[in-house]
Amino acid sequence: MSAVPAVTGEGDEAPAAASAPPPAPMPPRRAAAYIAASTLLAMTQGFGMNLVAANIPQLQGPLGATGTEALWLVAAYMAPNASLSLALIKIRNQYGLRHFAELGIAVFLVVSVLHVFATDLGSAIVLRFFAGIAAAPMSSLGFLYMLEAFGPARKLTVGLSLALTNIGLAAPLTRLVSPPLIDMGGVPALFHFEIALAMLSFGAIYLLPLTAPPRVKVIELLDIPSYLLIAIGFGAGAVVLVTGRQYWWTEAPWIGVALVVMIAALTAAAAIELNRRTPLVDLRWLTSPEVLHFAAVLIVFRLILAEQTAVAGNFFQVIGL
């Protein structure tokens, strides 16, 4: 007898839905455009962060500041920038990637233009503080545009490697292009160059939209005090690390005060985060053996490469090169 196919009754389960087809690969030209946009965004953020740090001696004269005073320009930039990326993750997920990208680049462009009008150290420090805030989305966008160009199998291999390469190239390239810019137009040429990069990035974001994931309501009330404590702790730590080497401990008691504030703020933030179901920072994951091992390896590599990125650079800066 031939087999009779079974008839599915009303009580039987429906067949499993077919799995969704994998996303179509991006055309090579469009992928190249996204890679170029990622590189542009990374260079815009990197040059904005390093133009001042690489040209402290050149900025002293126009701003009427000593070398130690001019170093506060770097501290003002790093104080908000060190922690803002944590908050931007949830902001991006809740309010949409497109709005996040457009608003972030618009604010960065406005702050870049305002730098041209800074004529004294006080106004320059205020502008660098807001530049640190405006630049925080740029590093995220540089990563996202690079990952957009690759399929799922290569996002965290080729895409991530190229994004990290772009970030690493910004500092040496800044020192490479700064002397010719200053020779052509003085210190204002540095800020004109930053504005030009910001305008190009502004156009790239509007021409090449990112794939928008679904919005998720993730921001909670406890995120506000938790982030404020983290921002205070990271900000105080950034100020100490940037300016502390220029002051003597016994002559600058505020260094000790800043360290106490940093420890107290981060301890309070950790107490809040460890008792939350959906924390802003997953401390249990960060303190897992695997992550600690990975962090230790990165620290060792950073110490080995410090001579190239810090010692040699500072030496050439001191002798005017």
Buried (B, 14 or more C-beta within 10 A) or exposed (E): EEEEEEEEEEEEEEEEEEEEEEEEEBEEEEBEBBBBBBBBBBBBBBBBBBBBBBBBEBBBEBBEBEEEBBBBBBBBBBBBBBBBEBBBEBBBBEBBBEEBBBBBBBBBBEBBBBBEEBEEBEBBBEBBBBBBBBBBBBBBBBBBBBBBBBBEEBBEEBBBEBBBEBBBBBBBBBBEBBBEBBEEEEBEBBBBBBBEBBBBBBEBBEEBEBEEEEEEEBBBEBBEEBBBBBBBBBBBBBBBEBBBEEBEEEEBEEBEEBBEBBEBBBEBBBEBBEEBEEBBBBBEEEEEEEEEEEEEEEEEEEEEEEEEEEEEBEEEBEEEE
